[in-house]
Amino acid sequence: MRKLRNWPWVPFALLAVGIGLYPSIYYLTDMSRTGLLAGKPLAVKSSLVWHTLFYVHITFGGIALLIGWTQFSSRLRARYLSIHRRVGKVYVVAVLCSSCAGFYIALFATGGIISVLGFGSLALIWLYTDIMAYSQIRRLNIPEHKKWMIRNYALTFAAVTLRIYLPLMVPFLFHGDFMAAYRTISWLCWVPNLVVAELIISCNKKVSVI
């Protein structure tokens, strides 16, 4: 029965791991004209500050996505509490670094002010929920810590939902208009995630979900 209850977490974990490893491509191959760098003005891509913070964002964001989902397992926490705490510290620092860098690069987002506001809001709320999750565990308020972590990882998972929606929306809903799709996805990739997080919190008195 437990196995049946846990099966939806298999694709969830696979997506988190797959997209979490995605930034490694930027270190192994030339991605200057494709992926997240496609369509960026040369003046932006040639900026040392932007370029550095872009790599900070994707690297630490990838780490957070890669390790964060494991923190929700009650069985892993019970068996390996010290590892849970260490991984949690790495996660908090990774989100801190990625969200701060993400806010800066959001100022240059493709799609103009709508995309800037969408991705900028994501970065700020991602940082805020990270700080709240950390502050609650420092106070030993575990129930509130879990709630803030669910919210935070829902925002971390925006990296996955963005990559799911974009190839579907550009050809089918926006008929090839990448810019219009990207503006929409700058909000769509994270707002529904946060709504789902709130539903999970409200529907489960015990917030441990694995």
C-alpha positions, 0 to 999 in steps of 0.5 A: 500500500505504501508503495502505491502511495509513493509512486507519483514521487518517482517521476517527480524525483526523476525530473528533479534529478534530470533538470538538476544535472542540466547545468552541467551541459553549460560547462561541457559544451558551447551553449552560447547560442542555445538554451537559456542564452538563446536570443540574449543580446551580445552586450548582456552575454559579454558582461562579466558580472552577468555571465558570472552570476548566470553561472552562479544561478544555474549551478546552485539552482541545479544543486538545490533541485538535485538534493532538495526533494530528498529532504521530504522523506520521513523515512530518510530523516528518521534513519539519517538525521545528521545527513538530513541536516547537512544536506539541508544546510547545503540546500539553504546556501544553494538557494540563497546563492541562486536566488540572489544571482537569479534576481540580478539576471532577471533584470535582463530577462528576455521579454521585457518588463513582464518577464523581468517582473515574473522572474524577479518576483520568483527570485525574491519569493524564493529567497524569502521562503528560504530564509523563513524555512531556515529561521523556523528550524533555528527556532526548532519550530519543525512544523513551520519549517516543513511548510516553508520548505514545501513552499520553497521547493515548489519554487525551486521546481519552477526550473522543471515546470518552465522546461515542460511548459515552454516547448508545449506552449510555443508551438501549440498555444502561441503558434510559434511566438516565443516571446509571448510564450516566454512572458507568460511562462515567467509567471506560469512556471512558479505561481501554480507551483506555489498554489499546489504547495499551499494545497499540500500544506492545507490538506496534510496535517502531517506535512511529511509527504513521502 
